[in-house]
Each structure stands twice: as structure tokens, then as C-alpha cells.
Amino acid sequence: MTFLAIDIGNTRLKWTLYDAPRVGATLLAHGAQFLENIDKLAENEWQSLPAPSLMLGCNVAGEAVRYRIEEQLELWDIQPTWVYSSTEEAGLTNGYDHPTRLGSDRWVAMVGAYRRMLRAVAEGAPARPVVLVMVGTAVTVEAIDPQGRFLGGFILPGHGMMLRALESGTAGLRVPTGEVVPFPTNTSDGLTSGGTYAIAGAVYRMTEHLRATCQCEPLLYMTGGAGWKMLPHMSGQFELVESLIFDGLLEIAQQRFGLAGS
């Protein structure tokens, strides 16, 4: 029973095909495409894939993009199913004031992060709070307590968005190709370092908030397409888990479709 998982972000669509909708499933194929090029997936990347039996996805790019993907999914006889944020999923409780307004990618990634912590508990580790950082077009910094309650999260511009805002609002500045250094001595390094440390500072503050609230050391996870760029500049021992949204989709699929994990 093959399973297609789809993550539609603000810039790219990423997909993975597994041999089953369960945690620990074998990865059969995967790919990514910029949103402007998704209308030929059925003709190109997906044409030679084995037909999936089930599909589950998350989408933050809007209804028009979802319709375009559902047209591509007509290649197979499957019912498109999408994750929407809710009050509870896979043991995670949503503390947002309006739970359905939380971005589905954030929700799915938090499911993946929380269940990852629980698997460590099953192997003898203590339950711990979780800080989850997603680094993409935007950056989100989420806080989850050891009991699985999402306490809240920061949202801030991604690095590229910060730099473009400075370029458009400041005469003479151009998006730089600088380095991250402790003491920048040129404009390019100053802009690159400033954006990087702005994100790192927000993450540090959330980590401090969660440590004080839960009175124990949080687990630190990072994901997203630009996570590898941020990782060297973070305070604390972050684990980079590039597949976290897909891990969350597998967790949700396993519970919704009723298959046992491995």
C-alpha cells in the first residue's frame, strides 16, 4: 500500500513516496519542484512512479496551488487528503487561540518533533520540552511542553526576506553575498550577520522561555530548507532533522489510516 506525502511550502513543493503509510516506512522516491513548475509533475516526475494507494499532504501556499496539485494527482485513482490544524493530533494539543489558523506545516512538523521525543522516552530517556525551529521563506520557533501541549511560537522573516526588505527600504543597499562574522567590517557581512543573528536571538529567547516554564532543558530540533545554513550559528545543541514534516505526515497517516508502526 504505497503512500504519497506532499509538503507545499511558500516557494517549493516537496514530495516523498513510501511503501506504506506508517512510521518507519521505506522511502521509494522523492523530489522537489518550485511552485511555478508544478503543473507538469504528472507528465514528468510522477509519470514513472508506482501508483500510490493513499495520499496525505500539508499546504501553506493557498487554495489555488492546492487545486493545481489535485489536477496533477488525477494521474492516479486516489483521493487527495490534506492536513488542517486542529485542537489535537497524534497526542499533540494545540494551544493556539484559534487552532485552525495555525499553519498546517507548523502543525505537522510539531507532530513529527513531539513524536520523535516520545520515541526517545520509550527507549528510556526522560520526557522533555521541545523547541522546534523551521527555517524557510519565513522562520517559526515553536515551544512544546513535555506533555505535548503546543504553548506558542514566534514568526519572523526568513533571512532572504529580511535582506530584501532592507534593500527595498534603504538607499544604496543591495542583497549581499557576505559572511557571518562576529564583528562585520563591511556592509555585506553586516547584513548577512545581522539577519543570521536576529534569527538566532529569537531562538535563544524562546529556549530561555521554555526552560524557565518547564524547569528542565529542552530538546532542540531544526528543520527547513535553510536549516543547514543557520545550524552553525545557533546557541545550544540543535539536531537538524530535514525530514520532520514528512515524519509528521507519516505519524498522522499511521493514526488516520490505522496501520501499525514498525
C-alpha positions as CSV (number, residue, x, y, z in Angstrom):
1,M,0.0,0.0,0.0
2,T,2.2,2.8,-1.3
3,F,1.8,6.3,0.3
4,L,2.4,9.7,-1.2
5,A,3.3,12.6,1.2
6,I,3.3,16.1,-0.1
7,D,4.5,19.3,1.6
8,I,3.6,22.5,-0.3
9,G,5.5,25.5,1.1
10,N,5.7,29.1,0.1
11,T,8.3,28.5,-2.5
12,R,8.6,24.8,-3.3
13,L,6.6,21.6,-3.3
14,K,8.3,18.6,-1.9
15,W,7.1,15.0,-2.1
16,T,8.0,11.6,-0.9
17,L,6.7,8.1,-1.9
18,Y,6.8,5.4,0.8
19,D,6.0,1.7,0.7
20,A,3.3,2.2,3.4
21,P,1.6,5.0,5.4
22,R,3.4,4.2,8.7
23,V,6.3,5.3,10.8
24,G,9.5,3.6,9.6
25,A,8.2,3.0,6.1
26,T,10.7,2.6,3.3
27,L,11.4,5.6,1.1
28,L,10.8,4.7,-2.5
29,A,11.2,8.0,-4.3
30,H,11.3,11.7,-3.5
31,G,11.6,15.1,-5.2
32,A,11.0,18.8,-5.1
33,Q,9.8,21.5,-7.5
34,F,9.4,25.2,-7.4
35,L,5.7,26.2,-7.4
36,E,5.9,27.8,-10.8
37,N,6.8,24.4,-12.3
38,I,4.3,22.1,-10.6
39,D,1.8,21.8,-13.5
40,K,3.9,19.2,-15.2
41,L,4.5,16.8,-12.3
42,A,2.1,14.2,-13.8
43,E,3.9,14.4,-17.2
44,N,7.4,14.3,-15.8
45,E,8.5,13.3,-12.2
46,W,5.3,11.4,-11.3
47,Q,4.8,9.6,-14.6
48,S,7.0,6.6,-13.9
49,L,6.1,6.2,-10.2
50,P,4.1,3.2,-8.9
51,A,0.6,4.4,-8.3
52,P,0.1,5.4,-4.6
53,S,-2.8,3.9,-2.7
54,L,-3.1,6.8,-0.3
55,M,-2.0,10.5,-0.2
56,L,-1.7,13.0,2.6
57,G,-0.3,16.5,2.4
58,C,0.0,19.9,4.0
59,N,-0.3,23.2,2.1
60,V,0.5,26.8,3.1
61,A,0.5,28.2,-0.4
62,G,-3.2,28.7,-0.8
63,E,-6.2,27.1,-2.4
64,A,-5.2,27.9,-6.0
65,V,-2.0,25.9,-5.6
66,R,-3.8,23.1,-3.9
67,Y,-6.2,22.9,-6.9
68,R,-3.3,22.8,-9.3
69,I,-1.8,19.8,-7.4
70,E,-5.1,18.0,-7.2
71,E,-5.2,18.2,-11.0
72,Q,-1.8,16.6,-11.2
73,L,-3.0,13.9,-8.8
74,E,-5.7,12.9,-11.3
75,L,-2.9,10.8,-12.8
76,W,-3.8,8.2,-10.2
77,D,-7.1,6.9,-8.7
78,I,-6.6,8.3,-5.2
79,Q,-8.5,10.7,-3.0
80,P,-6.4,13.8,-2.1
81,T,-6.3,14.3,1.7
82,W,-4.9,17.3,3.4
83,V,-3.9,18.1,7.0
84,Y,-5.5,21.1,8.6
85,S,-4.5,22.3,12.0
86,S,-6.9,21.1,14.7
87,T,-7.2,21.1,18.5
88,E,-5.4,17.7,18.8
89,E,-3.5,15.3,16.5
90,A,-1.3,12.3,17.3
91,G,-1.2,13.2,21.0
92,L,-0.2,16.9,20.4
93,T,-2.6,19.5,21.8
94,N,-2.9,22.9,20.1
95,G,-2.6,25.9,22.4
96,Y,-3.2,28.5,19.7
97,D,-6.0,31.0,20.4
98,H,-7.7,29.9,17.2
99,P,-6.3,26.4,16.5
100,T,-7.4,26.2,12.8
101,R,-5.5,29.4,12.0
102,L,-2.1,27.8,12.8
103,G,-0.2,27.0,9.6
104,S,-0.5,23.3,8.7
105,D,3.2,22.9,8.0
106,R,4.0,24.1,11.5
107,W,1.4,21.7,13.0
108,V,2.7,18.7,11.0
109,A,6.3,19.4,11.9
110,M,5.4,19.8,15.6
111,V,3.7,16.4,15.4
112,G,6.9,14.9,14.0
113,A,9.0,16.6,16.6
114,Y,6.8,15.6,19.6
115,R,6.6,12.0,18.5
116,R,10.3,11.9,18.0
117,M,10.7,13.0,21.6
118,L,8.2,10.3,22.7
119,R,10.2,7.6,20.9
120,A,13.2,8.6,22.9
121,V,11.1,8.3,26.1
122,A,10.1,4.8,25.0
123,E,13.8,4.0,24.9
124,G,14.4,5.2,28.5
125,A,15.0,9.0,28.1
126,P,13.1,11.5,30.3
127,A,10.2,13.4,28.8
128,R,11.4,16.9,27.8
129,P,10.0,20.1,26.3
130,V,10.8,20.8,22.7
131,V,11.9,23.9,20.8
132,L,11.3,23.4,17.1
133,V,12.8,25.9,14.5
134,M,11.7,25.8,10.9
135,V,13.9,27.9,8.6
136,G,12.5,28.7,5.2
137,T,10.9,31.6,3.5
138,A,9.7,32.5,7.0
139,V,11.1,31.3,10.3
140,T,9.0,29.8,13.0
141,V,10.1,29.0,16.5
142,E,7.7,26.6,18.4
143,A,7.5,25.6,22.1
144,I,6.0,22.3,23.1
145,D,5.9,21.2,26.8
146,P,6.7,17.6,27.9
147,Q,3.0,16.6,28.0
148,G,2.6,17.5,24.3
149,R,0.9,20.9,24.6
150,F,2.0,23.5,21.9
151,L,2.5,26.6,24.0
152,G,3.0,29.1,21.2
153,G,5.6,30.2,18.7
154,F,7.4,33.1,17.1
155,I,7.1,34.0,13.4
156,L,9.7,36.2,11.8
157,P,11.0,36.8,8.3
158,G,13.5,34.4,6.8
159,H,17.0,35.6,6.0
160,G,16.3,36.4,2.4
161,M,13.1,38.2,3.2
162,M,14.9,40.4,5.8
163,L,17.6,41.3,3.3
164,R,15.1,42.1,0.5
165,A,13.2,44.4,2.9
166,L,16.4,46.3,3.7
167,E,17.2,46.5,0.0
168,S,13.8,48.0,-0.8
169,G,13.7,50.4,2.1
170,T,17.3,51.6,2.3
171,A,19.0,53.6,-0.5
172,G,22.2,52.1,-1.8
173,L,21.9,48.7,-0.2
174,R,21.9,45.5,-2.3
175,V,21.2,41.9,-1.2
176,P,24.6,40.8,-0.1
177,T,26.7,37.7,-0.5
178,G,28.5,38.3,2.7
179,E,29.8,36.1,5.5
180,V,28.5,35.6,9.1
181,V,31.3,37.0,11.3
182,P,31.4,38.2,14.9
183,F,32.5,41.8,14.0
184,P,31.4,42.7,10.5
185,T,33.6,45.4,8.9
186,N,31.8,45.8,5.6
187,T,28.1,46.2,4.6
188,S,27.7,42.7,3.0
189,D,29.0,41.0,6.1
190,G,27.0,43.3,8.3
191,L,23.7,42.5,6.6
192,T,24.3,38.7,6.4
193,S,25.5,38.6,10.0
194,G,22.6,40.8,11.2
195,G,19.9,38.6,9.7
196,T,21.5,35.4,10.9
197,Y,21.9,36.6,14.5
198,A,18.4,38.1,14.5
199,I,17.0,34.7,13.9
200,A,19.5,33.1,16.4
201,G,18.5,35.6,19.0
202,A,14.8,34.8,18.7
203,V,15.5,31.1,19.0
204,Y,17.7,31.8,22.1
205,R,14.8,33.8,23.7
206,M,12.3,31.0,23.1
207,T,14.6,28.4,24.5
208,E,15.0,30.5,27.7
209,H,11.3,31.0,28.0
210,L,10.6,27.2,27.7
211,R,13.5,26.3,30.1
212,A,12.1,28.6,32.7
213,T,8.5,27.5,32.2
214,C,9.2,23.7,32.3
215,Q,12.2,23.8,34.7
216,C,14.2,21.5,32.5
217,E,16.4,21.5,29.5
218,P,14.5,21.5,26.1
219,L,15.3,19.3,23.2
220,L,16.3,21.4,20.2
221,Y,15.2,20.5,16.7
222,M,15.7,22.4,13.5
223,T,14.2,21.7,10.0
224,G,13.5,23.5,6.8
225,G,15.4,24.1,3.6
226,A,17.7,26.7,5.0
227,G,18.3,24.9,8.4
228,W,21.8,23.9,7.5
229,K,22.8,27.5,7.0
230,M,21.6,28.5,10.4
231,L,22.8,25.5,12.4
232,P,26.4,26.6,12.8
233,H,25.3,29.9,14.4
234,M,22.9,28.6,17.0
235,S,23.3,28.5,20.7
236,G,22.6,25.0,22.1
237,Q,22.9,21.6,20.6
238,F,20.3,21.6,17.8
239,E,19.6,18.4,15.9
240,L,18.9,19.1,12.2
241,V,16.0,16.8,11.0
242,E,15.4,17.7,7.4
243,S,12.5,15.2,7.1
244,L,10.5,16.5,10.0
245,I,7.4,17.5,8.1
246,F,7.4,14.1,6.3
247,D,7.9,12.4,9.7
248,G,4.8,14.2,10.9
249,L,2.8,13.2,7.9
250,L,3.8,9.5,8.5
251,E,2.7,9.8,12.1
252,I,-0.6,11.3,11.1
253,A,-1.2,8.8,8.3
254,Q,-0.4,5.9,10.6
255,Q,-3.1,7.0,13.0
256,R,-5.7,8.1,10.5
257,F,-5.3,5.1,8.2
258,G,-4.9,2.6,11.1
259,L,-1.7,0.8,10.2
260,A,0.7,-0.4,12.8
261,G,4.2,1.1,13.0
262,S,7.4,-0.8,12.7
